[in-house]
C-alpha cells in the first residue's frame, strides 16, 4: 500500500444541497474520523472519511482549493472534481485551526509536486515533439519528392554530359520528342505524388488531433478507474480501522443514549417545574386578588375605625364633662349634707334644751 494516513481528527460531515446550493445536508449522524492520506506512488494528498463502509469524503487536494473558516467551529472547501462543497463541524476551535493548518500545508506540498511533475513532463515531451515534427515534415521535403542529392546525381551527371555532335547514326527527331514526353510524364507523376503526400499530411494532422482527444478521454477514464481502485484499496486497507471505528461508534451511541435519557429526565423535571410554576402563578393571582379585596376591606375598616375613634373621643370628652359635673354635684351634696348635719345637731340641741 502506497497510501497511508498522516493526520486524523473527528468532525461532523456535511455536503451542500445540490438542488439549492445553499443549505447544508449532514452526511453523518454523529462525529466521524476525517483523515489526510498521502499516496507516495502518485504523489497526491487526499481527504478521506468513512461512515461504516461508505466513503462520505474522498477529495483530492489540488493547489486551487481553499479551506475557509465560516465560524469558530465550522469550515468548508469546494471540490470541483466531485462537483460539491464539503463542510466540517468540529468540537472546538483548536481542532478547526489544526485541520486548516494541515490543509494549507498539504495544499502547498501538492502545488510543489505538480510543478515538479510538469517540469518532468516538459523535459520528456520536448525530444518526442522534435522527432514527431521531423517525421511529419519528411513527406514534404524536396528530397522525398525529387529524391536525394545522391539519387539525383547520376541523372544530373548523365544530363550534364556534353552531347555528341550529330552523326550519320544519330537518333531521329521523333526519338527526342519521345524522351521529352517521358520526362513530362515523370514530372506529372511527381506532382501527383506530392499532392497525395500533402493530403496524407493533412489527414495525419487530423488524426493526431483525434488521437489527442482520445488520449485525453483515455487519461480521464484511467484517472476515474484509478480513483475507484484507490477507494476500494482504502476501504480494504481500513478494515481494522472500520472495526475500531464501529466500536467507537457503539460507545458513542451508548453515550448518546445515556445523554438522551438524562435529557428526557431533565425535560420531565422541567415540565413538572413548569406545572408547579403555573400552579404557583395561579395561586399568586388568587392571592393577589384576595389581597386587593383585603386592602379594600382594610380601607373600609380604617374609615370605620377613624369614625369610631372620633366617636370614642367625643364620648370620652362627654364622659369627662359628666365626671366633672358629677364631681361638682358631689361637692355641692357634701356641702348640703354637712349643712343638714349641722342643722340636725342644732335641732337636737334645741330639743334637749327645751
Secondary structure, 3 states (H helix, E strand, C coil): CCEEEEEEEEEEEEEECCCCCCCEEECCCCCEEEEEEEECCCCEEEEEEEECCEEEEEEECCCCCCCEECCCCEEEEEECCCCEEEEEECCCHHHHHHHHHHHHHHHHHHHHHHHHHHHHHHHHHHHHHHHHHHHHHHCCCHHHHHCCHHHHHHHHHHHHCCCCCCCCCCCCHHHHHHHHHHHHHHHHHHHHHHHHHHHHHHHHHHHHHHHHHHHHHHHHHHHHHHHHHHHHHHHHHCHHHHHHHHHHHHHHHHHHHHHHHHHHHHHHHHHHHHHHHHHHHHHHHHHHHHHHHHHHHHHHHHHHHHHHHHHHHHHHHHHHHHHHHHHHHHHHHHHHHHHHHHHHHHHHHHHHHC
